[in-house]
Amino acid sequence: MVIFAWLIFKLIVLLLAKAITMMALSTEQEFVQVMETCRSLFAHKLHDYGAAWRLLRIPSLTDQLLIKARRIRSLEEKGSALVDEGIVPEFIGLVNYSIIGLIQIELGHTIDEDLTVEKALALYDDKAAESLALMLRKNHDYDEAWRAMRVSSYTDLILMKLFRVKQIEDLKGETLVSEGIGANYMDIMNYAVFGLIKLTIEEEG
């Protein structure tokens, strides 16, 4: 009986510690923590492969994003383990490909690797900072509504954004009232960050 009570006590302490940790992190801090993970992988791939992605055209990047988003949805619908089966790595891929897309929109594509590792990382940081600023503005307006959403909802919203982007690409960028490709890429990145916060910091699902 004493051992059982002790185990219950330990469980309560652990749950409280987790709750305190979560409360201690602001949305901005959670965003930065997730982005550090994404940036680390981006930097490692830059070291190994250079900026080979500079040759990718925007429709190719949209297709890569779509492949990753569809894989996440497939894993969700199959009920596979959220981390072990690859959902977290796919969300990281969505973040990094979105940033690559934003860089390509700014610089244009080229067949030459014209970026040093340092320059590529500086551009990455610029786009991450822009996305953080956008997220904080929207978070203020919508009062952190994203926290009430399920991870699967982020997946659906990402897919919806990607279908919109494909439509914009098919229209050669000539939209009447819609946001452009860059704005959609930034939204996709932020939804992916929310998913990563839920899965890796809050450990939801």
RONU-626101 format. One line per field, with one value per residue (C-alpha): residue number from 1; residue in three letters; x, y, z. Coordinates in Angstrom, 1 decimal, padded with zeros to 4 digits. Layout:
num c(NUM/...)
residuo c(ALA/...)
u c(X/...)
v c(Y/...)
w c(Z/...)
end
This chain:
num c(1/2/3/4/5/6/7/8/9/10/11/12/13/14/15/16/17/18/19/20/21/22/23/24/25/26/27/28/29/30/31/32/33/34/35/36/37/38/39/40/41/42/43/44/45/46/47/48/49/50/51/52/53/54/55/56/57/58/59/60/61/62/63/64/65/66/67/68/69/70/71/72/73/74/75/76/77/78/79/80/81/82/83/84/85/86/87/88/89/90/91/92/93/94/95/96/97/98/99/100/101/102/103/104/105/106/107/108/109/110/111/112/113/114/115/116/117/118/119/120/121/122/123/124/125/126/127/128/129/130/131/132/133/134/135/136/137/138/139/140/141/142/143/144/145/146/147/148/149/150/151/152/153/154/155/156/157/158/159/160/161/162/163/164/165/166/167/168/169/170/171/172/173/174/175/176/177/178/179/180/181/182/183/184/185/186/187/188/189/190/191/192/193/194/195/196/197/198/199/200/201/202/203/204/205)
residuo c(MET/VAL/ILE/PHE/ALA/TRP/LEU/ILE/PHE/LYS/LEU/ILE/VAL/LEU/LEU/LEU/ALA/LYS/ALA/ILE/THR/MET/MET/ALA/LEU/SER/THR/GLU/GLN/GLU/PHE/VAL/GLN/VAL/MET/GLU/THR/CYS/ARG/SER/LEU/PHE/ALA/HIS/LYS/LEU/HIS/ASP/TYR/GLY/ALA/ALA/TRP/ARG/LEU/LEU/ARG/ILE/PRO/SER/LEU/THR/ASP/GLN/LEU/LEU/ILE/LYS/ALA/ARG/ARG/ILE/ARG/SER/LEU/GLU/GLU/LYS/GLY/SER/ALA/LEU/VAL/ASP/GLU/GLY/ILE/VAL/PRO/GLU/PHE/ILE/GLY/LEU/VAL/ASN/TYR/SER/ILE/ILE/GLY/LEU/ILE/GLN/ILE/GLU/LEU/GLY/HIS/THR/ILE/ASP/GLU/ASP/LEU/THR/VAL/GLU/LYS/ALA/LEU/ALA/LEU/TYR/ASP/ASP/LYS/ALA/ALA/GLU/SER/LEU/ALA/LEU/MET/LEU/ARG/LYS/ASN/HIS/ASP/TYR/ASP/GLU/ALA/TRP/ARG/ALA/MET/ARG/VAL/SER/SER/TYR/THR/ASP/LEU/ILE/LEU/MET/LYS/LEU/PHE/ARG/VAL/LYS/GLN/ILE/GLU/ASP/LEU/LYS/GLY/GLU/THR/LEU/VAL/SER/GLU/GLY/ILE/GLY/ALA/ASN/TYR/MET/ASP/ILE/MET/ASN/TYR/ALA/VAL/PHE/GLY/LEU/ILE/LYS/LEU/THR/ILE/GLU/GLU/GLU/GLY)
u c(000.0/002.9/004.6/001.5/001.0/004.6/004.2/001.0/002.9/005.8/003.4/001.7/005.1/006.1/002.8/003.2/006.8/005.7/002.8/005.2/007.7/004.9/003.6/007.2/007.5/005.8/004.6/007.6/010.0/008.3/008.6/012.3/012.9/011.3/013.1/016.4/015.7/014.7/017.7/020.1/018.9/019.0/022.6/023.7/022.3/023.9/027.3/026.7/025.1/025.6/022.8/021.8/018.2/019.0/018.1/014.6/011.8/008.8/006.4/009.0/009.1/005.3/005.3/007.8/005.7/002.6/004.4/005.3/001.9/000.1/002.5/001.6/-002.1/-001.6/000.2/-002.4/-005.3/-003.5/-003.1/000.7/002.9/003.3/007.1/008.5/006.7/008.0/005.4/007.8/010.5/007.9/006.8/010.4/010.7/007.6/009.3/012.6/011.1/008.8/011.8/013.7/010.6/010.6/014.3/013.8/010.9/013.3/016.4/015.0/016.2/019.6/021.5/024.6/025.2/025.8/025.3/027.9/026.8/027.0/024.8/022.3/021.9/021.6/018.7/017.2/017.3/015.8/012.8/012.4/012.3/009.7/007.5/007.9/006.8/003.8/002.9/003.0/000.8/-001.8/-001.5/-002.4/-005.4/-006.7/-005.8/-003.8/-006.7/-004.2/-003.7/-007.3/-006.7/-005.7/-002.4/-004.5/-006.2/-002.9/-002.2/-005.6/-004.9/-001.4/-002.9/-005.6/-002.9/-000.9/-003.8/-004.3/-000.7/-001.0/-004.0/-002.0/000.9/-001.5/-002.8/000.8/000.4/-002.5/-004.9/-007.8/-008.1/-005.9/-002.6/000.5/002.6/005.0/002.2/000.9/004.4/004.7/001.4/002.4/005.6/003.7/001.2/004.0/005.7/002.4/002.3/005.9/005.2/002.2/004.2/007.6/007.1/003.6/003.8/000.2/-000.9)
v c(000.0/002.4/001.5/002.2/005.5/006.4/005.5/007.7/010.5/010.2/010.2/013.4/015.0/014.1/015.4/018.7/019.1/018.7/021.1/023.7/023.2/023.8/026.9/028.3/028.3/031.0/030.4/032.3/030.2/027.0/028.3/029.0/025.6/023.8/025.9/025.1/021.4/022.2/024.5/021.9/019.4/022.0/022.9/019.3/018.7/021.9/020.6/017.2/018.4/022.1/024.3/021.8/022.9/026.2/024.5/023.7/025.6/026.6/024.0/021.3/022.6/022.6/019.0/018.0/019.7/017.9/014.5/015.1/016.4/013.4/011.0/012.6/012.3/008.7/007.9/009.7/007.7/004.4/005.1/004.7/005.9/009.6/009.8/006.4/006.1/009.4/012.1/014.4/014.2/014.9/018.0/019.1/018.6/020.8/023.6/023.4/023.0/026.0/028.1/026.9/027.9/031.4/031.8/030.6/033.1/035.9/034.9/032.9/029.4/028.8/025.8/026.9/026.5/030.1/030.2/029.5/027.6/030.8/032.8/030.0/029.8/033.6/033.5/030.6/032.7/035.7/033.6/032.0/035.4/036.6/033.6/034.0/037.7/036.6/033.9/036.3/038.8/036.1/034.6/038.0/038.4/034.9/034.4/031.2/029.4/026.9/025.3/024.0/022.3/018.7/017.9/016.3/019.7/021.3/018.5/019.2/023.0/022.4/020.2/022.8/025.5/023.3/022.7/026.5/027.0/024.5/026.4/029.7/028.0/026.8/030.3/031.5/033.5/035.6/035.6/038.0/038.1/035.3/035.6/034.7/031.6/033.1/033.8/030.3/028.8/030.9/029.7/026.1/026.5/027.9/025.1/022.6/024.3/024.1/020.4/020.0/021.9/019.6/016.4/017.2/019.7/019.1/015.4/015.3/012.1)
w c(000.0/000.9/-002.4/-004.4/-002.7/-003.4/-007.1/-007.3/-005.7/-008.1/-011.0/-009.7/-009.3/-012.9/-014.3/-012.3/-013.5/-017.1/-016.6/-015.1/-017.9/-020.5/-018.7/-018.5/-022.3/-024.2/-027.7/-029.0/-027.0/-028.3/-031.8/-031.4/-029.8/-032.7/-035.3/-033.7/-034.5/-038.0/-038.6/-037.3/-039.8/-042.6/-041.6/-041.6/-045.1/-046.3/-045.1/-046.8/-050.1/-050.4/-051.7/-054.4/-053.9/-055.6/-058.9/-057.8/-059.4/-057.3/-058.7/-057.8/-054.2/-054.1/-055.2/-052.5/-049.9/-051.2/-051.0/-047.4/-046.4/-048.0/-046.2/-042.9/-043.6/-044.7/-041.5/-039.4/-041.0/-040.6/-036.9/-037.0/-034.2/-034.5/-034.0/-034.8/-038.1/-039.4/-038.9/-037.0/-039.6/-042.3/-040.4/-040.1/-043.9/-044.4/-042.4/-044.3/-047.8/-047.1/-046.1/-049.2/-051.2/-049.7/-050.5/-054.1/-054.5/-053.4/-055.4/-058.2/-059.2/-060.8/-062.1/-060.2/-056.5/-055.8/-052.0/-049.3/-046.2/-044.3/-046.8/-047.0/-043.2/-043.0/-045.6/-043.6/-040.4/-042.2/-043.4/-040.0/-038.3/-040.8/-040.1/-036.4/-036.7/-038.8/-036.3/-033.3/-035.1/-036.0/-032.5/-031.0/-033.3/-032.8/-029.1/-029.7/-031.3/-032.8/-029.3/-029.4/-032.7/-033.4/-035.2/-038.0/-038.5/-039.3/-041.8/-043.5/-043.6/-045.0/-047.8/-048.5/-048.8/-051.2/-053.4/-053.5/-054.4/-057.3/-058.6/-058.4/-060.3/-062.9/-063.3/-063.7/-060.5/-061.8/-058.9/-058.3/-054.5/-053.2/-051.4/-053.4/-053.2/-050.6/-048.2/-048.5/-048.0/-044.8/-043.5/-044.3/-042.3/-039.3/-039.3/-039.5/-036.5/-034.5/-035.3/-034.1/-030.9/-030.2/-031.0/-029.5/-026.7/-025.6/-026.6/-027.8/-029.6)
end
